[in-house]
Amino acid sequence: MDRPLSTEIYAKACQLIPGGVNSPVRSFQGLQMAPMIVESGAGSVICDADGKKYIDYCMSWGALILGHAHRNVVRAASLQMERGSSFGIATAVEVEMAARIADLIHSVEKLRLVSSGTEAVMTALRLARGYTGKTKILKFSGHYHGHSDALLMRAGSGVSHLNPTATSQGVSRAVLADTLCFPFNDFETIRTFFRTDPLANELAAIILEPITGNMGVVFPAPGFLELLREETTKIGALLIFDEVITGFRVHLQGAQGLYGITPDLTCFGKIIGGGFPLAAVAGRREILDCLAPLGQVYQAGTLSGNPVAVAAGLATLAEIVQPAFYEALKIKTDRLLGPIREIVFRKSLNACVHQSGSMFSLFFGLRDVTCREDLHLLDSQLFGKFFRHLFQQGIYIPPSPHEAWFLSSAHTDAEIDATASCIVSFLTSL
C-alpha cells in the first residue's frame, strides 16, 4: 500500500479537481486509501504511477472487452488519427458503424451516434416524448442511466454513495416531476400502475438496464421484461433498454438477444467505442426519423461519431464477431468464479455471486439480490477489507460494492487462477 507518487499526485489533484477525480466512482470513497493513479495498461494488466502492476477486472467499466491497448484497436485508431482526428463533418466510417450495429442487433433499423451513454439516454428520452407526445418516464430504483437530471432519482452507481435515498442536489423538483420510479422486479406494482393509475396514460417510455450493472449484476425476474414489453405496447409507450454496459458484453446481441425481447429504442456505449468516447441511440426507423434534420426532435454534437472512436469501435466489433469469442470468454469467467462459488457454498457464507457471461458481482452480506431495496443489507465494511486485500496482492476490482466486474479476452488462465486463489484465501479466513 506504499504508493508515494500516487498519493502525491492525488493530493495535487485535490487542489485542482473536485475530490481529485473527474468521475466520483474513481475516488475510492469509503476505502480509507488514496485512489489508483493509473499510468498505462496492456492486455489484462494496468500499471500505476508508482510502477506497481495489477490484474484489472474493471476494464474501463466494461468497455475493454479485448483488454487494454489491443493491437488491432490501436492500429485502427492510429491510422485514423493520421488522416484526421475530428472534422465535425460526416464521414464514411460512421455509416459503416451504423450498418454493423444494425446487422448485429435485430431491433436496430437506424441509429444516431453520440459521445457518451448519458447523451444517448438523454436523446432517447427526448425522442420518446417527441414521438409519443407524452411526458412521463418510468425508471427503476438502482438503475443508473447517466447523470442527466431527470434520471438521478434513486439511481445506482456512484449516486448510491452520494445520497442513497434520493437524488443529486442541483436537480429541480420540476425536472423530476415527470419521472416515476418503481422497485425493479416488482410485478404487482407494475400491474397495479398500468391498471389503475391515470398517469399510465401519460407515459412516454419505460427505461431500464435489462441486466443491471450499476448496483452490481442483478437479473430481471422471469417474465418481468415480457410484462414491460406487453404493457408498454398496450398503451403506445416505448420500451427503452439501456445497454450501455450489457450491449455486446453479455451476448453478441446484448441482453435483448439473451432474453429474446425487442425494445423500441436501445442505448449503446462502452464496447462500441473500443475504449474511446462513443455511444448511440438506436431503434425503430419511424422513431429515429423524428430526429432533426428529418424531424422536430433536436440533437447535435461537434464530436458525435468522432472518426477515431468509430475506427476503434469497428476494430473491436471485428474481433468479437469471431466464432466462439463469447463462449471462450465465458469459459474464462467460469474458471474464475467456480472456486469462489464453491467456497461460498462450502462455508455457507453470507454472500453470493451473480454472473452474466463475462460480467459478474460478488455481494457481501446477502445471499441473493433482486432489487435495489435488498442492498441495504450489503456489507460495505467487509467489501472494503476485501478490496484492500486484493489491491495489496496486485488485483484491481471496481472500488465500490455497487459495481459490476468485467473480464476480457486478454486475461490469461494463470492470472485468473491467481485471482481465484487470492479471493478464496480471503473467503476462507472469514
Backbone torsions as a table, in degrees:
resi	resn	phi	psi	omega
1	MET	NA	3.2	178.5
2	ASP	-81.1	101.8	-176.6
3	ARG	-132.5	72.2	-172.4
4	PRO	-62.1	-41.9	-177.5
5	LEU	-70.5	-41.8	177.4
6	SER	-60.2	-42.5	-179.9
7	THR	-65.3	-39.9	178.6
8	GLU	-64.4	-44.5	179.7
9	ILE	-63.5	-41.2	180.0
10	TYR	-65.2	-40.8	178.3
11	ALA	-61.1	-41.0	177.2
12	LYS	-67.3	-39.5	179.3
13	ALA	-60.6	-37.6	-179.0
14	CYS	-63.8	-24.1	177.2
15	GLN	-79.7	-18.9	-172.3
16	LEU	-118.0	-24.5	-175.0
17	ILE	-127.2	133.5	-179.1
18	PRO	-55.8	120.2	-178.7
19	GLY	71.4	2.4	179.6
20	GLY	78.5	4.2	-176.7
21	VAL	-138.1	157.2	179.0
22	ASN	-101.0	7.8	169.9
23	SER	-155.4	129.6	-170.5
24	PRO	-57.3	-32.9	-176.1
25	VAL	-68.9	-7.5	177.4
26	ARG	-87.7	-2.7	-166.3
27	SER	-86.7	-6.9	-177.3
28	PHE	60.2	35.7	-177.4
29	GLN	-59.1	128.5	178.2
30	GLY	82.8	1.7	-176.6
31	LEU	-99.2	-1.2	177.4
32	GLN	55.0	43.4	177.6
33	MET	-160.3	155.7	176.7
34	ALA	-67.7	145.5	-177.2
35	PRO	-71.7	165.5	174.7
36	MET	-62.1	132.7	168.8
37	ILE	-114.1	100.2	-171.9
38	VAL	-84.4	143.4	-179.2
39	GLU	-107.9	-39.7	-177.3
40	SER	-160.5	168.4	177.0
41	GLY	-148.7	143.1	176.3
42	ALA	-147.5	124.1	-178.8
43	GLY	63.1	-120.0	-178.3
44	SER	-99.4	5.9	-171.3
45	VAL	-118.9	137.7	171.8
46	ILE	-115.9	154.0	-178.8
47	CYS	-123.6	131.8	-177.1
48	ASP	-90.5	179.0	-175.4
49	ALA	-63.4	-21.0	178.5
50	ASP	-92.0	5.2	177.5
51	GLY	84.3	9.1	179.2
52	LYS	-87.7	140.6	-175.9
53	LYS	-104.6	147.3	-178.0
54	TYR	-139.5	137.4	168.9
55	ILE	-73.6	126.5	-169.5
56	ASP	-99.7	123.4	174.4
57	TYR	-117.3	17.8	172.0
58	CYS	-96.7	-42.7	175.3
59	MET	50.3	51.5	-178.4
60	SER	52.6	44.2	178.6
61	TRP	57.7	39.3	173.1
62	GLY	98.7	-11.0	-174.9
63	ALA	-68.0	-33.3	-170.7
64	LEU	-94.2	71.3	-178.8
65	ILE	-67.8	-19.7	177.2
66	LEU	-99.0	-0.6	-176.2
67	GLY	92.0	179.1	-177.8
68	HIS	-76.7	138.3	170.8
69	ALA	52.8	44.6	176.2
70	HIS	-59.2	134.0	-169.9
71	ARG	-58.3	-39.9	-178.3
72	ASN	-71.9	-33.1	177.1
73	VAL	-69.9	-44.7	178.3
74	VAL	-60.8	-43.5	-179.4
75	ARG	-62.6	-45.6	-178.7
76	ALA	-63.3	-43.8	-179.9
77	ALA	-67.0	-40.5	-178.8
78	SER	-65.1	-43.1	178.7
79	LEU	-61.8	-39.9	179.5
80	GLN	-68.6	-38.1	179.0
81	MET	-62.7	-32.6	177.1
82	GLU	-67.0	-27.8	178.4
83	ARG	-85.4	-20.2	-176.9
84	GLY	139.4	136.2	-174.1
85	SER	-93.1	-22.5	-179.4
86	SER	-162.0	140.1	-179.5
87	PHE	-126.3	-28.6	-171.1
88	GLY	66.3	21.4	-179.0
89	ILE	-134.1	152.6	-178.3
90	ALA	-61.2	144.8	177.7
91	THR	-131.4	159.3	-179.1
92	ALA	-68.9	-30.4	-176.9
93	VAL	-66.4	-27.5	175.4
94	GLU	-62.9	-40.8	179.0
95	VAL	-66.6	-39.6	178.8
96	GLU	-63.1	-41.5	177.8
97	MET	-64.1	-45.2	179.4
98	ALA	-60.0	-42.2	-179.6
99	ALA	-66.1	-39.2	-178.5
100	ARG	-66.3	-45.4	179.6
101	ILE	-65.5	-43.2	179.1
102	ALA	-62.3	-33.4	179.1
103	ASP	-71.1	-32.3	-176.2
104	LEU	-88.5	-33.0	-174.2
105	ILE	-110.4	115.3	-171.3
106	HIS	-65.2	-26.0	-177.9
107	SER	-79.5	-7.9	-172.9
108	VAL	-96.4	117.7	172.2
109	GLU	-107.1	-35.0	174.6
110	LYS	-143.0	162.5	175.9
111	LEU	-152.2	159.9	173.2
112	ARG	-122.9	124.8	178.8
113	LEU	-82.2	139.3	176.4
114	VAL	-135.0	-170.1	-172.9
115	SER	-104.6	-13.9	-177.5
116	SER	-152.2	160.8	176.6
117	GLY	-61.5	-38.9	177.1
118	THR	-57.8	-45.1	177.9
119	GLU	-61.9	-41.7	-179.3
120	ALA	-61.4	-43.6	-179.7
121	VAL	-67.9	-43.3	176.8
122	MET	-55.3	-43.9	-179.5
123	THR	-67.3	-40.3	179.8
124	ALA	-61.6	-43.2	179.5
125	LEU	-66.7	-41.2	177.8
126	ARG	-63.1	-40.7	177.0
127	LEU	-61.7	-44.6	-178.8
128	ALA	-59.9	-43.8	179.7
129	ARG	-68.4	-41.2	179.8
130	GLY	-66.5	-38.2	-177.9
131	TYR	-73.9	-42.4	-174.9
132	THR	-89.1	-22.2	-174.5
133	GLY	75.1	11.8	179.8
134	LYS	-110.4	169.6	-170.5
135	THR	-118.2	-28.4	-171.7
136	LYS	-78.7	143.7	175.5
137	ILE	-123.2	136.7	176.7
138	LEU	-111.9	126.1	174.7
139	LYS	-123.8	178.1	-178.8
140	PHE	-121.0	143.3	-178.8
141	SER	-62.8	138.2	-178.8
142	GLY	88.6	-11.7	178.2
143	HIS	-88.9	127.1	-177.2
144	TYR	-107.0	128.9	-177.1
145	HIS	-126.1	36.1	-176.4
146	GLY	89.6	-178.7	-170.1
147	HIS	-104.0	24.2	174.2
148	SER	-68.9	147.3	-170.1
149	ASP	-53.7	-47.1	-170.0
150	ALA	-68.2	-13.8	-173.0
151	LEU	-117.1	10.3	178.9
152	LEU	-84.1	-0.6	178.3
153	MET	-66.4	121.9	178.9
154	ARG	43.5	50.4	-176.6
155	ALA	-88.1	168.4	176.7
156	GLY	-93.5	-155.8	178.4
157	SER	59.6	-143.6	-176.1
158	GLY	-64.7	-20.5	178.6
159	VAL	-62.4	-29.8	-179.7
160	SER	-61.6	-34.3	176.5
161	HIS	-74.8	-38.7	-175.9
162	LEU	-67.0	-50.9	-177.9
163	ASN	-157.4	94.6	-172.0
164	PRO	-69.7	-12.6	-174.5
165	THR	-108.0	-18.3	-173.0
166	ALA	-135.3	-113.2	-172.2
167	THR	-147.7	-161.5	-179.5
168	SER	-92.7	146.2	167.4
169	GLN	-64.5	150.9	-178.5
170	GLY	92.2	-5.5	175.7
171	VAL	-98.6	121.5	-176.1
172	SER	-77.5	151.1	177.7
173	ARG	-62.7	-30.4	179.3
174	ALA	-62.8	-38.4	179.1
175	VAL	-66.4	-39.3	-177.3
176	LEU	-78.4	-11.3	-174.4
177	ALA	-60.8	-27.9	-178.5
178	ASP	-96.8	7.6	178.7
179	THR	-106.7	123.1	174.1
180	LEU	-102.5	143.4	-178.2
181	CYS	-134.1	120.5	-178.7
182	PHE	-118.6	159.6	173.9
183	PRO	-66.2	141.9	177.4
184	PHE	-69.1	143.8	176.6
185	ASN	67.4	17.9	179.6
186	ASP	-95.3	90.0	-177.3
187	PHE	-59.3	-45.8	-172.8
188	GLU	-63.8	-42.4	179.3
189	THR	-62.6	-42.2	179.0
190	ILE	-64.0	-47.9	-178.6
191	ARG	-62.3	-43.4	179.9
192	THR	-63.5	-42.2	178.8
193	PHE	-58.3	-50.1	-175.9
194	PHE	-71.1	-23.9	-177.4
195	ARG	-94.1	-24.4	-171.9
196	THR	-127.3	-18.1	-173.1
197	ASP	-94.3	123.1	178.6
198	PRO	-59.5	-24.6	179.7
199	LEU	-64.4	-21.1	178.5
200	ALA	-58.1	-33.3	-179.7
201	ASN	-72.6	-13.7	178.8
202	GLU	-99.0	5.4	-173.5
203	LEU	-78.0	121.4	175.7
204	ALA	-85.2	-35.8	-175.7
205	ALA	-165.0	154.2	163.5
206	ILE	-107.4	131.4	176.5
207	ILE	-121.5	138.7	178.4
208	LEU	-158.2	159.1	164.5
209	GLU	-82.8	116.1	-177.5
210	PRO	-60.7	-34.5	165.0
211	ILE	-126.2	122.7	-175.1
212	THR	-75.2	148.8	174.3
213	GLY	-126.8	-7.8	-173.7
214	ASN	-107.3	8.4	163.7
215	MET	-133.6	32.3	-168.0
216	GLY	84.6	174.1	-179.3
217	VAL	-79.1	112.6	178.4
218	VAL	-129.3	131.1	-172.7
219	PHE	-93.0	153.6	169.4
220	PRO	-71.3	137.6	176.3
221	ALA	-64.1	149.7	179.1
222	PRO	-53.0	125.3	178.4
223	GLY	92.2	-10.4	-175.2
224	PHE	-70.9	-45.9	178.1
225	LEU	-63.6	-37.3	177.7
226	GLU	-62.8	-39.7	178.0
227	LEU	-62.4	-44.0	179.4
228	LEU	-63.9	-40.7	178.4
229	ARG	-63.2	-43.1	-178.5
230	GLU	-65.5	-46.8	-175.1
231	GLU	-70.6	-39.5	178.4
232	THR	-66.8	-37.9	178.5
233	THR	-62.1	-40.5	-178.2
234	LYS	-59.6	-39.7	-173.4
235	ILE	-102.8	3.2	178.6
236	GLY	77.2	21.6	173.4
237	ALA	-91.4	160.6	-179.6
238	LEU	-94.8	148.5	172.5
239	LEU	-105.8	118.0	-177.3
240	ILE	-111.9	122.8	174.4
241	PHE	-97.0	122.7	170.5
242	ASP	-87.4	98.2	-179.9
243	GLU	-109.7	31.9	176.2
244	VAL	-57.5	-38.9	177.2
245	ILE	-90.3	-48.8	-172.0
246	THR	-78.0	-21.6	-178.2
247	GLY	-61.6	120.7	-178.7
248	PHE	65.0	11.2	177.0
249	ARG	-105.1	-53.5	-176.4
250	VAL	-84.0	-15.1	-175.2
251	HIS	-171.6	154.5	179.3
252	LEU	-61.5	-30.4	176.2
253	GLN	-101.2	17.9	177.9
254	GLY	71.3	-170.9	179.6
255	ALA	-64.6	-31.2	179.4
256	GLN	-65.4	-33.7	175.2
257	GLY	-73.4	-35.9	179.6
258	LEU	-64.5	-40.0	-175.8
259	TYR	-101.5	-6.0	178.1
260	GLY	68.8	33.6	179.1
261	ILE	-112.4	135.4	179.7
262	THR	-105.4	107.0	176.0
263	PRO	-78.6	165.5	176.2
264	ASP	-80.2	-38.6	177.5
265	LEU	-133.7	149.3	175.7
266	THR	-134.1	138.3	173.4
267	CYS	-103.2	124.5	178.0
268	PHE	-113.2	157.5	175.7
269	GLY	-168.8	-159.6	174.5
270	LYS	50.4	-91.3	-172.6
271	ILE	-60.7	-34.8	-176.8
272	ILE	-68.3	-12.7	176.4
273	GLY	-99.0	-5.0	177.1
274	GLY	58.2	29.0	-178.6
275	GLY	102.4	-2.1	176.7
276	PHE	-110.7	160.2	-179.9
277	PRO	-69.1	108.9	179.0
278	LEU	-158.3	139.2	176.9
279	ALA	-152.3	175.6	-177.8
280	ALA	-155.2	148.5	165.6
281	VAL	-110.4	130.1	-169.7
282	ALA	-140.8	157.4	177.0
283	GLY	160.6	-146.2	-174.7
284	ARG	-67.8	142.4	-175.8
285	ARG	-56.2	-47.6	-174.5
286	GLU	-67.4	-24.0	177.0
287	ILE	-78.7	-48.9	-179.3
288	LEU	-62.3	-30.0	179.9
289	ASP	-71.2	-3.7	172.9
290	CYS	-77.6	-13.1	178.7
291	LEU	-74.5	144.1	171.7
292	ALA	-61.9	142.8	13.2
293	PRO	-88.8	-3.8	179.9
294	LEU	-75.7	-41.0	-174.2
295	GLY	-118.8	-166.0	-173.1
296	GLN	-101.4	4.0	177.8
297	VAL	-93.8	118.0	-171.8
298	TYR	-94.0	139.0	172.8
299	GLN	-155.7	140.0	-180.0
300	ALA	-155.7	165.9	177.0
301	GLY	-177.0	125.6	-179.1
302	THR	-56.7	-40.2	-176.8
303	LEU	-98.3	7.8	177.6
304	SER	-59.6	129.0	-178.3
305	GLY	70.3	31.0	-179.9
306	ASN	-50.2	128.0	-171.7
307	PRO	-64.5	-30.3	178.0
308	VAL	-68.1	-45.6	178.4
309	ALA	-62.8	-41.0	179.9
310	VAL	-65.7	-41.9	178.7
311	ALA	-61.2	-43.3	178.0
312	ALA	-64.7	-40.3	178.7
313	GLY	-64.5	-41.9	178.8
314	LEU	-63.6	-38.5	177.9
315	ALA	-65.1	-36.6	178.2
316	THR	-67.7	-46.7	179.9
317	LEU	-61.7	-34.2	178.9
318	ALA	-62.8	-30.7	179.5
319	GLU	-78.9	-42.7	-172.0
320	ILE	-76.6	-13.2	176.6
321	VAL	-85.1	-2.8	179.6
322	GLN	-65.3	146.8	-178.0
323	PRO	-53.8	135.4	174.3
324	ALA	66.8	14.3	179.6
325	PHE	-58.9	-50.0	-176.6
326	TYR	-72.2	-32.2	176.7
327	GLU	-62.9	-44.0	179.6
328	ALA	-65.1	-38.2	-180.0
329	LEU	-66.6	-37.9	178.5
330	LYS	-69.4	-37.1	177.1
331	ILE	-60.0	-42.7	176.8
332	LYS	-60.5	-44.9	-177.2
333	THR	-67.3	-40.6	176.7
334	ASP	-62.3	-35.3	178.9
335	ARG	-62.7	-39.0	178.4
336	LEU	-71.5	-46.5	-170.7
337	LEU	-82.6	-21.2	-179.0
338	GLY	-55.3	-54.8	179.6
339	PRO	-63.7	-30.7	179.6
340	ILE	-70.0	-45.3	176.6
341	ARG	-60.1	-39.1	-177.4
342	GLU	-63.5	-44.9	-177.8
343	ILE	-71.5	-34.2	176.0
344	VAL	-61.9	-43.4	179.9
345	PHE	-69.6	-46.5	-173.9
346	ARG	-65.0	-36.0	-179.4
347	LYS	-95.1	1.8	-177.8
348	SER	50.9	47.0	-178.6
349	LEU	-72.3	149.5	176.3
350	ASN	-82.2	72.6	-175.9
351	ALA	-158.0	166.0	177.2
352	CYS	-155.0	155.6	177.5
353	VAL	-115.4	128.5	173.5
354	HIS	-114.7	135.4	-176.2
355	GLN	-141.5	136.3	167.0
356	SER	-133.8	104.0	-176.5
357	GLY	62.5	-121.7	-178.1
358	SER	-99.5	19.4	-179.2
359	MET	-119.8	130.0	-171.6
360	PHE	-157.1	166.5	176.7
361	SER	-143.9	147.1	169.9
362	LEU	-114.5	112.1	-178.6
363	PHE	-97.0	130.1	174.0
364	PHE	-101.7	134.0	174.0
365	GLY	104.7	-4.3	178.6
366	LEU	-157.8	155.0	-171.1
367	ARG	-101.1	-3.2	173.2
368	ASP	-163.7	152.7	176.7
369	VAL	-133.9	124.9	177.9
370	THR	-120.1	-15.7	-178.0
371	CYS	-160.0	169.7	-179.0
372	ARG	-61.4	-33.8	-177.1
373	GLU	-63.0	-24.0	176.4
374	ASP	-68.0	-25.1	-168.1
375	LEU	-75.8	-2.8	174.5
376	HIS	-66.6	-15.8	177.2
377	LEU	-89.3	-4.0	-177.4
378	LEU	-60.2	133.0	-178.7
379	ASP	-91.5	86.8	-176.8
380	SER	-68.8	-31.3	179.4
381	GLN	-65.9	-42.7	178.0
382	LEU	-67.2	-37.3	177.1
383	PHE	-59.9	-40.5	178.9
384	GLY	-60.0	-43.2	176.7
385	LYS	-62.4	-42.1	179.4
386	PHE	-62.5	-46.3	-179.6
387	PHE	-59.9	-47.5	-178.0
388	ARG	-64.8	-35.9	176.8
389	HIS	-60.2	-47.9	179.8
390	LEU	-66.6	-41.6	-178.1
391	PHE	-59.5	-42.5	179.0
392	GLN	-64.4	-25.9	179.9
393	GLN	-93.0	8.7	177.7
394	GLY	79.3	34.7	178.2
395	ILE	-127.0	125.5	-177.3
396	TYR	-111.4	123.4	174.4
397	ILE	-120.2	164.9	176.1
398	PRO	-53.0	132.8	-172.6
399	PRO	-82.4	41.8	178.8
400	SER	-154.2	138.5	177.6
401	PRO	-71.8	-7.5	-177.5
402	HIS	-95.4	4.7	-174.7
403	GLU	-114.9	152.0	176.5
404	ALA	-79.3	154.5	171.2
405	TRP	-100.5	159.1	-178.3
406	PHE	-139.3	141.1	175.5
407	LEU	-109.7	152.1	179.3
408	SER	-120.3	167.9	177.6
409	SER	-69.0	-12.7	-179.0
410	ALA	-84.1	-15.8	-179.8
411	HIS	-65.6	132.6	-179.3
412	THR	-93.2	161.4	177.1
413	ASP	-60.1	-38.2	-179.9
414	ALA	-63.7	-41.9	178.6
415	GLU	-66.4	-41.4	179.5
416	ILE	-64.0	-44.7	-179.2
417	ASP	-65.7	-38.2	178.3
418	ALA	-65.1	-39.4	178.6
419	THR	-66.1	-46.7	179.7
420	ALA	-59.4	-42.7	-179.8
421	SER	-62.2	-40.7	-179.8
422	CYS	-65.6	-42.7	-179.4
423	ILE	-68.9	-43.1	178.6
424	VAL	-61.5	-39.1	177.9
425	SER	-60.8	-43.3	178.4
426	PHE	-64.5	-46.6	-177.6
427	LEU	-66.2	-33.8	178.8
428	THR	-64.4	-31.5	-177.0
429	SER	-77.5	-10.5	-176.3
430	LEU	-71.9	NA	NA
